[in-house]
Amino acid sequence: MSTNSNSMVKLIGLVLLIGGLAMAFWGYQMSGAFASKLTKGLTGALPDEVMYRYIGGAISSVAGLFLLLKK
């Protein structure tokens, strides 16, 4: 029983890690869009949508890495 639940935790960790990296990459792609460059030029900051993806991707990646490395 313990091995089965441990492998499930590892699978969830892997999904979180990959999803977090994909979300961060999506934010990176969005930051290069014309609307993002225009917003950054006018306000000096990245749009909220980009920042949400960066932050969500980082949190998800760290949580997934923690679950993968947990013994």
N, C-alpha and C positions, 0 to 999 in steps of 0.2 A: 504494500500500500504506500509506503513512504517513497519508493522509487517512482511510482506512477505520479504522485503529486509533485515530486521534485522535477520530473521531466515536464510537467505541465507549467510549473513556475518558470523553467528555462525557456519554454516555448513562448510564454507571455512576454518574458524579457526580450527575446529575440524580435518579436513583433513590435514591441514598444521601441526598441533601438532602431529598427529599420524604418518604422513609421516616423520617428522623431527626426532621423536624418533626411527622410524624404520631405518632411514639412519644412525643415530648415533650408533645404535646397529650393523648395517652392518659394519660400520667402526671398531667397537670393535672386531667383529668376524674376520675381515681381519687382525687386528693387531696381532692375535694369529697364523696366517699362517706362514709356514716355510720361505717363501720368505720375509715376513715382519720382522721376527726375524733375518734373515740373513742380511737384509739391516740395521736394527737397530744395529746389532753387528758391521758391517763394518763402518757405518757413524755416529752412535750415535743418529740418528734421525729416526722417523717413516717415512715410504714412503709417497710420496705426495698423493697417492690415499686414504690412510687412513685419512690423515689430511683434505682432501677435504670433505670427508664424515662427519667427526667430525664437521667441520666448517659449512657445509651446513645443517646438522642436527640441530645444535644449533640455527642457524639463523631462520630456518623454524619453530622450536619449539617455539622460542620466539615470532615470528610473529603470529603463531597460538594461543598462549596463550593470546597475546594482543587482538586479535580479539574476542576470547571467553569472555574475562573479560570486554571488552569495553561496555559501556552502551548505 
